[in-house]
């Protein structure tokens, strides 16, 4: 599956694909959790609403800059 194929899927299909991916990291606060997964040849950040227990958005990407931003935030 390519990044382009992924963005064409429904929200439910995307969630199923992401959960088959490899968990890498997460960052959270009281209301939201951002979880990073490696999916095929790209990464996907999934933003969850901790209060409503649902997915707010999924952000697939390939760029190393976004990956570095995710881990830089965690270290601070």
N, CA, C and O atoms as CSV, one atom per row, in Angstrom:
chain,resi,resn,atom,element,x,y,z
A,1,UNK,N,N,0.835,-1.174,0.000
A,1,UNK,CA,C,0.000,0.000,0.000
A,1,UNK,C,C,0.881,1.239,0.000
A,1,UNK,O,O,1.845,1.323,0.761
A,2,UNK,N,N,0.558,2.176,-0.833
A,2,UNK,CA,C,1.304,3.431,-0.896
A,2,UNK,C,C,0.583,4.500,-0.085
A,2,UNK,O,O,-0.568,4.328,0.317
A,3,UNK,N,N,1.268,5.584,0.142
A,3,UNK,CA,C,0.669,6.726,0.824
A,3,UNK,C,C,-0.546,7.221,0.050
A,3,UNK,O,O,-1.572,7.549,0.646
A,4,UNK,N,N,-0.437,7.275,-1.254
A,4,UNK,CA,C,-1.552,7.722,-2.094
A,4,UNK,C,C,-2.754,6.794,-1.931
A,4,UNK,O,O,-3.884,7.267,-1.811
A,5,UNK,N,N,-2.526,5.484,-1.926
A,5,UNK,CA,C,-3.621,4.523,-1.719
A,5,UNK,C,C,-4.287,4.756,-0.365
A,5,UNK,O,O,-5.511,4.713,-0.242
A,6,UNK,N,N,-3.464,5.001,0.638
A,6,UNK,CA,C,-3.968,5.190,1.997
A,6,UNK,C,C,-4.910,6.380,2.088
A,6,UNK,O,O,-5.981,6.276,2.686
A,7,UNK,N,N,-4.528,7.502,1.508
A,7,UNK,CA,C,-5.363,8.705,1.632
A,7,UNK,C,C,-6.702,8.556,0.921
A,7,UNK,O,O,-7.632,9.313,1.201
A,8,UNK,N,N,-6.817,7.605,0.017
A,8,UNK,CA,C,-8.072,7.374,-0.700
A,8,UNK,C,C,-9.069,6.540,0.111
A,8,UNK,O,O,-10.239,6.457,-0.261
A,9,UNK,N,N,-8.633,5.928,1.198
A,9,UNK,CA,C,-9.480,5.035,1.984
A,9,UNK,C,C,-10.430,5.807,2.899
A,9,UNK,O,O,-10.227,6.990,3.173
A,10,UNK,N,N,-11.464,5.117,3.363
A,10,UNK,CA,C,-12.372,5.699,4.348
A,10,UNK,C,C,-11.657,5.777,5.695
A,10,UNK,O,O,-10.605,5.165,5.878
A,11,UNK,N,N,-12.214,6.510,6.614
A,11,UNK,CA,C,-11.620,6.649,7.953
A,11,UNK,C,C,-11.503,5.285,8.639
A,11,UNK,O,O,-10.487,4.998,9.272
A,12,UNK,N,N,-12.513,4.460,8.521
A,12,UNK,CA,C,-12.488,3.133,9.134
A,12,UNK,C,C,-11.409,2.249,8.504
A,12,UNK,O,O,-10.685,1.549,9.212
A,13,UNK,N,N,-11.304,2.281,7.170
A,13,UNK,CA,C,-10.264,1.490,6.489
A,13,UNK,C,C,-8.872,1.968,6.892
A,13,UNK,O,O,-7.969,1.159,7.106
A,14,UNK,N,N,-8.703,3.289,6.995
A,14,UNK,CA,C,-7.411,3.832,7.419
A,14,UNK,C,C,-7.056,3.350,8.820
A,14,UNK,O,O,-5.922,2.947,9.077
A,15,UNK,N,N,-8.028,3.392,9.721
A,15,UNK,CA,C,-7.785,2.961,11.106
A,15,UNK,C,C,-7.348,1.500,11.146
A,15,UNK,O,O,-6.430,1.144,11.885
A,16,UNK,N,N,-8.000,0.660,10.359
A,16,UNK,CA,C,-7.630,-0.764,10.331
A,16,UNK,C,C,-6.222,-0.972,9.797
A,16,UNK,O,O,-5.480,-1.805,10.318
A,17,UNK,N,N,-5.846,-0.228,8.768
A,17,UNK,CA,C,-4.498,-0.335,8.195
A,17,UNK,C,C,-3.453,0.140,9.204
A,17,UNK,O,O,-2.424,-0.508,9.394
A,18,UNK,N,N,-3.726,1.272,9.846
A,18,UNK,CA,C,-2.770,1.822,10.811
A,18,UNK,C,C,-2.548,0.854,11.965
A,18,UNK,O,O,-1.413,0.666,12.403
A,19,UNK,N,N,-3.607,0.243,12.457
A,19,UNK,CA,C,-3.466,-0.687,13.579
A,19,UNK,C,C,-2.674,-1.940,13.214
A,19,UNK,O,O,-2.185,-2.644,14.097
A,20,UNK,N,N,-2.548,-2.220,11.930
A,20,UNK,CA,C,-1.703,-3.322,11.479
A,20,UNK,C,C,-0.238,-2.891,11.369
A,20,UNK,O,O,0.659,-3.723,11.227
A,21,UNK,N,N,-0.012,-1.568,11.438
A,21,UNK,CA,C,1.339,-1.037,11.338
A,21,UNK,C,C,2.110,-1.238,12.628
A,21,UNK,O,O,1.632,-1.889,13.558
A,22,UNK,N,N,3.300,-0.676,12.673
A,22,UNK,CA,C,4.181,-0.828,13.832
A,22,UNK,C,C,4.124,0.422,14.699
A,22,UNK,O,O,4.415,1.522,14.228
A,23,UNK,N,N,3.757,0.260,15.940
A,23,UNK,CA,C,3.732,1.364,16.896
A,23,UNK,C,C,5.158,1.865,17.114
A,23,UNK,O,O,6.076,1.073,17.322
A,24,UNK,N,N,5.336,3.191,17.066
A,24,UNK,CA,C,6.659,3.765,17.296
A,24,UNK,C,C,6.730,4.591,18.570
A,24,UNK,O,O,7.680,4.465,19.343
A,25,UNK,N,N,5.726,5.438,18.795
A,25,UNK,CA,C,5.802,6.337,19.933
A,25,UNK,C,C,4.456,7.015,20.164
A,25,UNK,O,O,3.557,6.951,19.325
A,26,UNK,N,N,4.337,7.665,21.318
A,26,UNK,CA,C,3.150,8.477,21.549
A,26,UNK,C,C,3.504,9.661,22.435
A,26,UNK,O,O,4.510,9.653,23.145
A,27,UNK,N,N,2.673,10.654,22.378
A,27,UNK,CA,C,2.765,11.826,23.248
A,27,UNK,C,C,1.337,12.188,23.629
A,27,UNK,O,O,0.427,12.103,22.805
A,28,UNK,N,N,1.143,12.592,24.880
A,28,UNK,CA,C,-0.227,12.830,25.316
A,28,UNK,C,C,-0.324,13.939,26.346
A,28,UNK,O,O,0.646,14.300,27.013
A,29,UNK,N,N,-1.540,14.462,26.447
A,29,UNK,CA,C,-1.879,15.389,27.516
A,29,UNK,C,C,-3.239,14.957,28.058
A,29,UNK,O,O,-3.673,13.840,27.778
A,30,UNK,N,N,-3.913,15.792,28.813
A,30,UNK,CA,C,-5.174,15.392,29.432
A,30,UNK,C,C,-6.268,15.076,28.419
A,30,UNK,O,O,-7.077,14.175,28.643
A,31,UNK,N,N,-6.300,15.798,27.323
A,31,UNK,CA,C,-7.429,15.659,26.392
A,31,UNK,C,C,-7.115,14.905,25.114
A,31,UNK,O,O,-8.024,14.361,24.487
A,32,UNK,N,N,-5.843,14.857,24.709
A,32,UNK,CA,C,-5.503,14.234,23.428
A,32,UNK,C,C,-4.246,13.386,23.535
A,32,UNK,O,O,-3.370,13.626,24.366
A,33,UNK,N,N,-4.190,12.386,22.665
A,33,UNK,CA,C,-3.000,11.551,22.531
A,33,UNK,C,C,-2.643,11.468,21.055
A,33,UNK,O,O,-3.505,11.199,20.218
A,34,UNK,N,N,-1.384,11.697,20.736
A,34,UNK,CA,C,-0.879,11.533,19.377
A,34,UNK,C,C,-0.021,10.278,19.352
A,34,UNK,O,O,0.924,10.148,20.130
A,35,UNK,N,N,-0.353,9.362,18.462
A,35,UNK,CA,C,0.362,8.093,18.366
A,35,UNK,C,C,0.996,7.989,16.984
A,35,UNK,O,O,0.353,8.277,15.974
A,36,UNK,N,N,2.245,7.581,16.947
A,36,UNK,CA,C,2.975,7.471,15.688
A,36,UNK,C,C,3.135,6.006,15.306
A,36,UNK,O,O,3.572,5.187,16.115
A,37,UNK,N,N,2.777,5.684,14.066
A,37,UNK,CA,C,2.894,4.325,13.529
A,37,UNK,C,C,3.720,4.339,12.247
A,37,UNK,O,O,3.723,5.326,11.511
A,38,UNK,N,N,4.409,3.251,11.993
A,38,UNK,CA,C,5.060,3.002,10.695
A,38,UNK,C,C,4.127,2.076,9.938
A,38,UNK,O,O,3.823,0.975,10.396
A,39,UNK,N,N,3.675,2.529,8.779
A,39,UNK,CA,C,2.720,1.772,7.969
A,39,UNK,C,C,3.293,1.632,6.564
A,39,UNK,O,O,3.438,2.623,5.848
A,40,UNK,N,N,3.617,0.418,6.174
A,40,UNK,CA,C,4.210,0.160,4.856
A,40,UNK,C,C,5.410,1.072,4.632
A,40,UNK,O,O,6.403,0.962,5.351
A,41,UNK,N,N,5.343,1.975,3.645
A,41,UNK,CA,C,6.497,2.833,3.355
A,41,UNK,C,C,6.294,4.279,3.814
A,41,UNK,O,O,6.927,5.194,3.287
A,42,UNK,N,N,5.421,4.483,4.788
A,42,UNK,CA,C,5.177,5.826,5.304
A,42,UNK,C,C,4.854,5.750,6.803
A,42,UNK,O,O,4.714,4.669,7.374
A,43,UNK,N,N,4.742,6.919,7.411
A,43,UNK,CA,C,4.384,7.037,8.820
A,43,UNK,C,C,2.986,7.624,8.912
A,43,UNK,O,O,2.510,8.266,7.976
A,44,UNK,N,N,2.333,7.401,10.042
A,44,UNK,CA,C,1.025,7.993,10.250
A,44,UNK,C,C,0.890,8.403,11.704
A,44,UNK,O,O,1.064,7.594,12.616
A,45,UNK,N,N,0.576,9.680,11.903
A,45,UNK,CA,C,0.290,10.183,13.237
A,45,UNK,C,C,-1.221,10.161,13.419
A,45,UNK,O,O,-1.958,10.730,12.614
A,46,UNK,N,N,-1.677,9.506,14.473
A,46,UNK,CA,C,-3.103,9.408,14.765
A,46,UNK,C,C,-3.372,10.225,16.020
A,46,UNK,O,O,-2.753,10.009,17.062
A,47,UNK,N,N,-4.305,11.164,15.905
A,47,UNK,CA,C,-4.664,12.017,17.027
A,47,UNK,C,C,-5.985,11.529,17.613
A,47,UNK,O,O,-7.011,11.517,16.934
A,48,UNK,N,N,-5.946,11.125,18.883
A,48,UNK,CA,C,-7.123,10.610,19.590
A,48,UNK,C,C,-7.662,11.653,20.564
A,48,UNK,O,O,-6.899,12.414,21.160
A,49,UNK,N,N,-8.970,11.678,20.718
A,49,UNK,CA,C,-9.633,12.456,21.759
A,49,UNK,C,C,-9.753,11.540,22.976
A,49,UNK,O,O,-10.483,10.550,22.935
A,50,UNK,N,N,-9.050,11.858,24.046
A,50,UNK,CA,C,-9.058,11.006,25.236
A,50,UNK,C,C,-10.401,11.016,25.966
A,50,UNK,O,O,-10.760,10.036,26.619
A,51,UNK,N,N,-11.131,12.104,25.859
A,51,UNK,CA,C,-12.413,12.224,26.547
A,51,UNK,C,C,-13.494,11.425,25.821
A,51,UNK,O,O,-14.222,10.653,26.444
A,52,UNK,N,N,-13.597,11.612,24.508
A,52,UNK,CA,C,-14.628,10.934,23.716
A,52,UNK,C,C,-14.195,9.559,23.217
A,52,UNK,O,O,-15.003,8.806,22.673
A,53,UNK,N,N,-12.909,9.237,23.405
A,53,UNK,CA,C,-12.350,7.957,22.978
A,53,UNK,C,C,-12.573,7.687,21.489
A,53,UNK,O,O,-13.067,6.629,21.099
A,54,UNK,N,N,-12.199,8.663,20.677
A,54,UNK,CA,C,-12.301,8.469,19.225
A,54,UNK,C,C,-11.141,9.157,18.507
A,54,UNK,O,O,-10.412,9.962,19.086
A,55,UNK,N,N,-10.999,8.816,17.243
A,55,UNK,CA,C,-9.946,9.387,16.416
A,55,UNK,C,C,-10.391,10.748,15.897
A,55,UNK,O,O,-11.466,10.878,15.313
A,56,UNK,N,N,-9.557,11.758,16.115
A,56,UNK,CA,C,-9.839,13.086,15.591
A,56,UNK,C,C,-9.332,13.242,14.169
A,56,UNK,O,O,-10.029,13.770,13.303
A,57,UNK,N,N,-8.097,12.770,13.936
A,57,UNK,CA,C,-7.545,12.837,12.579
A,57,UNK,C,C,-6.357,11.902,12.442
A,57,UNK,O,O,-5.751,11.478,13.426
A,58,UNK,N,N,-6.047,11.596,11.200
A,58,UNK,CA,C,-4.871,10.803,10.869
A,58,UNK,C,C,-4.049,11.594,9.871
A,58,UNK,O,O,-4.570,12.090,8.872
A,59,UNK,N,N,-2.759,11.707,10.150
A,59,UNK,CA,C,-1.875,12.479,9.277
A,59,UNK,C,C,-0.770,11.569,8.758
A,59,UNK,O,O,0.223,11.348,9.451
A,60,UNK,N,N,-0.928,11.034,7.543
A,60,UNK,CA,C,0.143,10.222,6.964
A,60,UNK,C,C,1.225,11.128,6.382
A,60,UNK,O,O,0.934,12.210,5.872
A,61,UNK,N,N,2.476,10.675,6.464
A,61,UNK,CA,C,3.576,11.476,5.917
A,61,UNK,C,C,4.799,10.603,5.676
A,61,UNK,O,O,4.899,9.482,6.175
A,62,UNK,N,N,5.721,11.146,4.900
A,62,UNK,CA,C,6.993,10.478,4.622
A,62,UNK,C,C,8.197,11.318,5.040
A,62,UNK,O,O,9.289,10.783,5.234
A,63,UNK,N,N,8.009,12.597,5.178
A,63,UNK,CA,C,9.139,13.491,5.389
A,63,UNK,C,C,9.799,13.278,6.753
A,63,UNK,O,O,9.120,13.136,7.770
A,64,UNK,N,N,11.088,13.259,6.754
A,64,UNK,CA,C,11.866,13.062,7.974
A,64,UNK,C,C,11.693,14.233,8.943
A,64,UNK,O,O,11.795,14.055,10.157
A,65,UNK,N,N,11.431,15.428,8.409
A,65,UNK,CA,C,11.262,16.598,9.259
A,65,UNK,C,C,10.095,16.405,10.218
A,65,UNK,O,O,10.209,16.724,11.402
A,66,UNK,N,N,8.977,15.890,9.723
A,66,UNK,CA,C,7.820,15.656,10.583
A,66,UNK,C,C,8.114,14.568,11.605
A,66,UNK,O,O,7.633,14.627,12.736
A,67,UNK,N,N,8.893,13.588,11.212
A,67,UNK,CA,C,9.282,12.529,12.128
A,67,UNK,C,C,10.170,13.096,13.232
A,67,UNK,O,O,9.996,12.761,14.404
A,68,UNK,N,N,11.105,13.940,12.867
A,68,UNK,CA,C,11.990,14.566,13.848
A,68,UNK,C,C,11.202,15.474,14.783
A,68,UNK,O,O,11.489,15.533,15.978
A,69,UNK,N,N,10.211,16.181,14.247
A,69,UNK,CA,C,9.369,17.052,15.076
A,69,UNK,C,C,8.640,16.239,16.142
A,69,UNK,O,O,8.510,16.683,17.283
A,70,UNK,N,N,8.169,15.059,15.777
A,70,UNK,CA,C,7.437,14.222,16.717
A,70,UNK,C,C,8.333,13.829,17.899
A,70,UNK,O,O,7.915,13.926,19.053
A,71,UNK,N,N,9.554,13.390,17.612
A,71,UNK,CA,C,10.460,12.957,18.668
A,71,UNK,C,C,11.074,14.133,19.427
A,71,UNK,O,O,11.369,14.006,20.615
A,72,UNK,N,N,11.268,15.258,18.771
A,72,UNK,CA,C,11.798,16.449,19.453
A,72,UNK,C,C,10.811,16.927,20.504
A,72,UNK,O,O,11.211,17.349,21.589
A,73,UNK,N,N,9.524,16.864,20.188
A,73,UNK,CA,C,8.490,17.281,21.139
A,73,UNK,C,C,8.543,16.397,22.382
A,73,UNK,O,O,8.397,16.887,23.502
A,74,UNK,N,N,8.748,15.123,22.190
A,74,UNK,CA,C,8.766,14.164,23.290
A,74,UNK,C,C,9.907,14.420,24.256
A,74,UNK,O,O,9.762,14.197,25.458
A,75,UNK,N,N,11.032,14.881,23.753
A,75,UNK,CA,C,12.209,15.066,24.587
A,75,UNK,C,C,12.118,16.323,25.449
A,75,UNK,O,O,12.813,16.421,26.460
A,76,UNK,N,N,11.291,17.266,25.079
A,76,UNK,CA,C,11.175,18.527,25.835
A,76,UNK,C,C,10.250,18.400,27.014
A,76,UNK,O,O,10.048,19.369,27.747
